[in-house]
Amino acid sequence: MTPVIVIALIYFAVMFAIGYWAKSRMNSSRDFLVAGQTLGFFVMAIGTFASIQSGFGMIGHTANTYSWGVQALLAAALLVPLAFAVSWFLLGSRLYRLARRYDVYSIPDVIAIRYPGKWAHLSMSVAMFVGSVAYMTAQVTATGVIMALIFDMSVTLGAIIGSAVMAAYTIAGGMLAGAWTDFLQGLLMVGMSIGTFFVATNTVGGWGSMLDTIAGHDPDFLRLDASQPLTYVYAFVVMALLGAVAQPQLITKFLMLRSAAELKWGALVAAIAYATTTLFALSVGLSMRALTIQGRAPELSDVDNTTTWFFDNMVSPVFAGLVLAGLLAAIMSSANSFVAVGASALMRDLPSALGITVRNEILWARLASVVVVGCSMVFALYLSQVVFLLGAIGWAAFAAAIFGPLVLGLYWRRATALATTVAVTFGVVANLLSTILTTQGIITLPTYVQTGGLITCLGIVVFIVVAVTVPSRASLDRFVEMNGPHEVSQPKPVEG
């Protein structure tokens, strides 16, 4: 394991160096929360994909591919690159202009500008904090598993040390450090995924031999309508697509750009990078299924161990070290983004919604970052129910809570503050309740129902219905103020 430990220590040293460099350039909350609005398109695009393609994504997609075939990637990964194009097209230029016109550092900032009153702003701030802690909880847990494998320690100790490393460079350098570590982590993930594809498929004689082995045992495993009903898959696609567009760690990257010209190629770069990393889940998941069929690997009782079993048993220590460093990169690239999002919600957005002025924002941002990491550690280490929070306030919750109020609200003049408050509350509460009730067996849903996709669609419908049935002149006036009268449909003059 010595090569693995050396590679991991080098990786940690580089992250610390970036954090120290970013700390020396930290002069204001603008630097801490939106990287001083200095990012170029390539750094922003790679960082965007890296923060979306988390450890949960790579390890989870691998486990699902091993469990139910190529259908898993169709449902949760292959169409996500399209979300980058949708997000760039719908949000990129508008959010960039808002960031230059107003003091916009976060999604709740945009909500406060778009809608009058405090409740929409307050509800979105709460959702950002709770969601960030939930996502961080997943990353803390995943960090513990990888650290335990690398350093032969307990998962608890691994979670504490790994989280401390990530927290140190994030708290020191904020999103400036986060953006540049995301960039390097994203490059590492891309390289690791390409290498893994060839190594993994070669363990079973190559791509063709692997597919023949699987098809000879279970041809349905390679079908797109195999183990899960197509309605389930389609709902998962909706959740993955809209959820990616509405992810706060992606949206806030638009607020960090130094120039509108940087938007031009960003979506293409992010989409290609993300698509490349799906090779990891595809190759490891299918290779492990072929190895199991051949009798060279056990049938795993916990499919979440698919990735770790493969690299612990089927590849060289040096390559395993590189891959495990890449998985740590995937975990940390999402974690540091959510630390910054959660810190902003706690020290800036919530006080602002309540009419409280915060002074010495950098100090409070760092303290808030400690609180976010600390809460996540508590949930991850001491409460078994955290899995409920993760499932409840994940992609579907953010899609249901953010897509309508933010994405539709920036274009639709009839969007209202009340609709925003209701949609945000629904997105968080509905996902939480559905996850708890189904996991505890209190209710049972048909196999063709994918809860996250269903709630995502319902959240958007709820937003539209409330906005239409309870119109608001004040919200319309805010829309005009943001965009100018030319954005609002006006009656054509009568000729003659």
WOKA-V639864 format. One record per residue. N is the residue number from 0. PHI is phi as a letter, one per 40 degrees, with the letter a starting at -180 (* if undefined). PSI is psi in degrees with one decimal (none if undefined). OMEGA is omega in whole degrees, 0 to 359 (none if undefined). Layout:
N&PHI&PSI&OMEGA  N&PHI&PSI&OMEGA
This chain:
0&*&-3.9&184  1&d&-47.5&178  2&d&-36.1&180  3&c&-44.9&181  4&c&-42.6&180  5&c&-45.2&180  6&c&-42.6&180  7&c&-40.7&180  8&c&-38.7&176  9&c&-42.4&179  10&c&-45.8&179  11&c&-40.7&181  12&c&-39.9&179  13&c&-41.7&179  14&c&-42.0&178  15&c&-40.6&181  16&c&-41.1&178  17&c&-41.9&178  18&c&-41.1&179  19&c&-41.5&178  20&c&-44.3&181  21&c&-36.3&180  22&c&-35.6&181  23&c&-16.4&181  24&b&10.9&185  25&c&109.9&182  26&b&-18.2&184  27&a&169.9&176  28&c&-26.0&176  29&c&-40.2&177  30&c&-41.5&185  31&c&-41.6&190  32&c&-31.3&181  33&b&30.3&173  34&f&30.6&179  35&g&10.6&183  36&f&52.5&184  37&b&5.8&188  38&c&140.7&169  39&c&170.6&189  40&c&-38.0&186  41&c&-45.6&178  42&c&-42.7&181  43&c&-43.4&183  44&c&-46.1&179  45&c&-41.4&178  46&c&-36.4&179  47&c&-50.6&180  48&c&-38.6&182  49&c&-37.9&181  50&c&-22.2&175  51&c&-45.2&182  52&c&77.9&186  53&c&176.8&173  54&c&-37.9&176  55&d&-40.9&181  56&c&-50.8&185  57&c&-47.4&180  58&c&-41.2&180  59&c&-42.9&178  60&c&-35.9&178  61&c&-45.5&179  62&c&-43.0&180  63&c&-37.1&177  64&c&-41.8&176  65&c&-36.1&186  66&c&-46.3&184  67&b&23.0&166  68&g&-168.3&185  69&c&-18.0&177  70&d&-30.6&181  71&c&-41.7&180  72&c&-34.6&175  73&c&-42.5&184  74&c&-42.2&194  75&b&-6.5&188  76&b&-44.3&192  77&c&-28.2&181  78&c&-4.4&179  79&c&-37.4&177  80&d&-30.6&177  81&c&-29.5&180  82&c&-31.7&178  83&c&-42.3&178  84&c&-43.1&179  85&c&-44.8&181  86&c&-44.9&179  87&c&-42.8&184  88&c&-43.8&185  89&c&-36.1&191  90&b&-29.8&191  91&d&-64.4&186  92&c&-36.2&181  93&c&-43.4&179  94&c&-35.2&177  95&c&-44.3&180  96&c&-40.3&178  97&c&-39.3&181  98&c&-26.3&179  99&c&-25.9&182  100&c&-35.0&182  101&b&174.7&172  102&c&81.2&185  103&b&114.3&180  104&b&-3.7&187  105&a&170.2&176  106&c&-45.6&176  107&d&-31.1&175  108&c&-44.3&179  109&c&-42.3&179  110&c&-40.6&180  111&c&-34.0&178  112&c&-38.3&186  113&c&-34.6&187  114&b&141.1&179  115&c&163.6&178  116&g&172.8&186  117&c&-18.0&191  118&c&-39.3&177  119&c&-44.9&179  120&c&-45.3&183  121&c&-45.4&182  122&c&-40.4&179  123&c&-35.8&178  124&c&-44.3&178  125&c&-43.9&180  126&c&-39.9&180  127&c&-41.5&180  128&c&-50.0&182  129&c&-43.7&179  130&c&-39.4&180  131&c&-41.9&178  132&c&-41.0&180  133&c&-45.9&178  134&c&-42.7&178  135&c&-35.3&178  136&d&-43.9&178  137&c&-41.4&182  138&c&-36.7&177  139&c&-45.0&179  140&c&-46.0&179  141&c&-38.6&177  142&c&-42.9&179  143&d&-41.4&180  144&c&-47.3&182  145&c&-43.1&180  146&c&-38.7&178  147&c&-38.4&179  148&c&-39.3&182  149&c&-48.3&190  150&b&6.5&178  151&f&51.5&178  152&b&176.6&178  153&c&156.2&178  154&c&-36.9&180  155&c&-49.1&179  156&c&-38.9&178  157&c&-39.9&178  158&c&-41.2&181  159&c&-48.1&183  160&c&-46.4&181  161&c&-41.4&179  162&c&-35.5&179  163&c&-40.0&178  164&c&-49.2&180  165&c&-42.2&181  166&c&-36.7&184  167&c&-49.6&183  168&c&-27.2&178  169&c&-45.2&180  170&c&-36.3&180  171&c&-46.6&189  172&b&1.1&177  173&f&-149.2&182  174&c&-17.1&173  175&c&-46.6&174  176&c&-41.3&181  177&c&-41.9&182  178&c&-43.0&182  179&c&-33.7&174  180&c&-37.1&174  181&d&-40.7&181  182&c&-50.8&180  183&c&-39.0&178  184&c&-38.7&178  185&c&-43.2&177  186&c&-41.2&178  187&c&-41.0&180  188&c&-40.7&179  189&c&-49.9&180  190&c&-42.1&179  191&c&-38.7&181  192&c&-40.6&178  193&c&-47.0&179  194&c&-41.7&181  195&c&-37.8&181  196&d&-47.6&182  197&c&-40.7&180  198&c&-45.9&184  199&c&-46.8&181  200&c&-30.9&179  201&c&-20.7&178  202&c&-18.3&178  203&b&26.2&173  204&g&12.1&178  205&h&170.4&184  206&d&-47.9&182  207&c&-44.1&179  208&c&-38.0&179  209&c&-47.5&180  210&c&-38.6&179  211&c&-40.8&179  212&c&-46.3&181  213&c&-45.3&182  214&c&-36.2&180  215&c&-26.5&180  216&c&-42.0&183  217&a&87.1&183  218&c&-25.5&180  219&c&-21.1&183  220&c&-23.7&181  221&b&5.7&179  222&c&151.6&179  223&c&-13.4&179  224&b&41.5&189  225&c&-88.3&192  226&c&-18.7&181  227&b&142.1&177  228&d&147.3&182  229&c&-30.9&176  230&c&-37.7&177  231&c&-44.9&181  232&c&-45.2&181  233&c&-41.1&178  234&c&-36.3&177  235&c&-38.8&178  236&c&-44.5&178  237&d&-45.7&180  238&c&-43.1&181  239&c&-42.2&183  240&c&-55.5&181  241&c&-33.7&178  242&c&-39.6&178  243&c&-42.5&178  244&d&-34.8&186  245&c&12.5&179  246&c&126.6&184  247&c&-31.2&180  248&c&-21.1&173  249&c&-47.3&185  250&c&-42.9&182  251&c&-19.9&178  252&c&-29.9&178  253&c&-24.7&180  254&c&-5.3&185  255&b&-5.6&185  256&c&145.7&179  257&c&-19.7&183  258&a&146.7&178  259&c&-26.5&179  260&c&-21.0&181  261&c&-10.1&181  262&c&-16.8&194  263&d&-51.9&187  264&b&3.6&186  265&c&-44.1&183  266&c&-42.3&181  267&c&-45.1&180  268&c&-46.3&180  269&c&-41.7&181  270&c&-44.2&180  271&c&-42.8&180  272&c&-44.8&180  273&c&-45.4&181  274&d&-37.3&179  275&c&-39.5&182  276&c&-16.2&175  277&c&-16.3&175  278&c&-29.3&180  279&c&-55.0&182  280&c&-39.9&181  281&c&-49.7&186  282&c&-45.3&182  283&c&-42.4&180  284&c&-47.8&181  285&c&-36.6&179  286&c&-42.2&178  287&c&-36.0&176  288&c&-41.7&178  289&c&-41.6&178  290&c&-36.8&178  291&c&-42.5&179  292&c&-39.0&180  293&c&-8.0&182  294&g&11.1&181  295&c&-7.6&177  296&a&147.9&180  297&c&158.6&171  298&c&113.7&187  299&c&129.4&177  300&c&-30.2&176  301&b&104.7&186  302&c&-16.8&177  303&c&-14.8&178  304&c&4.6&183  305&d&-52.0&184  306&c&-49.5&184  307&c&-37.4&179  308&c&-43.6&182  309&c&-49.1&185  310&c&-16.4&176  311&c&-18.7&188  312&b&-19.5&192  313&b&-4.2&183  314&b&169.0&180  315&c&155.1&179  316&d&-38.0&181  317&c&-47.5&180  318&c&-38.3&177  319&c&-39.5&179  320&c&-43.2&179  321&c&-42.4&182  322&c&-43.2&180  323&c&-35.7&174  324&c&-38.8&177  325&c&-38.6&178  326&c&-39.0&173  327&c&-38.7&178  328&c&-42.9&179  329&c&-41.8&180  330&c&-50.3&186  331&c&-29.4&180  332&c&-32.2&174  333&c&-39.5&185  334&c&-46.0&184  335&c&-30.4&177  336&c&-41.8&182  337&c&-24.0&172  338&c&-45.8&180  339&c&-41.5&178  340&c&-45.7&180  341&c&-38.7&179  342&c&-41.0&178  343&c&-42.8&179  344&c&-40.1&186  345&c&-44.5&188  346&c&-14.2&184  347&b&-50.2&187  348&c&-49.0&179  349&c&-48.4&177  350&d&-40.0&180  351&c&-42.3&179  352&c&-28.9&180  353&c&4.9&178  354&g&21.9&180  355&b&131.8&178  356&c&127.3&180  357&b&126.3&176  358&b&161.0&183  359&f&60.2&189  360&c&-33.1&180  361&c&-45.1&179  362&d&-48.1&181  363&c&-32.1&176  364&c&-39.7&179  365&c&-41.9&177  366&c&-39.7&178  367&c&-36.0&177  368&c&-40.9&177  369&c&-40.4&180  370&c&-44.0&180  371&c&-48.3&180  372&c&-41.2&180  373&c&-44.5&177  374&c&-42.6&180  375&c&-40.0&178  376&c&-43.2&180  377&c&-48.6&180  378&c&-44.6&185  379&c&-37.3&188  380&c&-26.2&190  381&b&-12.7&183  382&b&120.9&179  383&c&-19.4&184  384&c&-0.8&183  385&c&-26.7&179  386&c&-32.0&176  387&c&-45.5&181  388&c&-41.5&180  389&c&-47.2&180  390&c&-33.2&184  391&c&-39.6&187  392&b&49.3&176  393&b&-139.0&184  394&d&-45.8&184  395&c&-39.6&180  396&c&-45.0&179  397&c&-37.7&178  398&c&-46.5&181  399&c&-34.6&185  400&c&-30.4&190  401&b&-35.7&189  402&d&-49.0&180  403&c&-59.4&183  404&d&-38.3&184  405&c&-59.8&186  406&c&-52.7&178  407&c&-38.4&183  408&c&-29.2&179  409&c&-18.7&183  410&b&-27.1&189  411&b&117.5&185  412&c&-21.3&182  413&c&-1.3&176  414&c&142.1&187  415&b&162.6&177  416&c&-40.7&179  417&c&-44.6&178  418&c&-37.4&178  419&c&-48.5&180  420&c&-43.2&181  421&c&-43.6&182  422&c&-42.3&179  423&c&-46.4&179  424&c&-44.1&179  425&c&-45.0&183  426&d&-42.9&181  427&c&-50.9&186  428&c&-42.1&183  429&c&-41.3&178  430&c&-40.0&179  431&c&-50.4&182  432&c&-44.2&182  433&c&-38.7&180  434&c&-46.3&180  435&c&-46.7&185  436&c&-40.6&181  437&c&-38.5&181  438&c&-37.4&180  439&c&-2.9&178  440&g&13.6&180  441&c&-38.5&173  442&b&154.0&179  443&b&123.0&179  444&c&150.9&177  445&d&152.2&182  446&c&-22.4&182  447&c&-0.2&181  448&c&121.8&173  449&b&109.4&192  450&d&-45.0&183  451&c&-44.5&179  452&c&-38.7&179  453&c&-45.9&181  454&c&-34.0&176  455&d&-48.9&180  456&c&-41.9&180  457&c&-36.6&179  458&c&-40.8&179  459&c&-40.8&178  460&c&-43.7&179  461&d&-44.3&179  462&d&-46.8&183  463&c&-44.8&183  464&c&-46.1&181  465&c&-41.5&180  466&c&-37.2&182  467&c&-41.3&185  468&c&-26.1&179  469&b&78.3&183  470&c&160.1&181  471&b&117.6&177  472&c&-35.2&181  473&c&-39.7&178  474&c&-37.1&176  475&c&-41.9&179  476&c&-38.2&177  477&c&-39.2&178  478&c&-44.3&179  479&c&-41.1&180  480&c&-39.4&181  481&c&-40.9&192  482&b&-18.5&184  483&g&155.2&183  484&d&-24.8&183  485&c&-18.6&180  486&c&-16.1&183  487&c&132.7&181  488&c&129.9&179  489&b&146.7&177  490&c&140.5&179  491&c&141.2&179  492&c&145.8&179  493&c&122.6&181  494&c&151.1&179  495&g&none&none
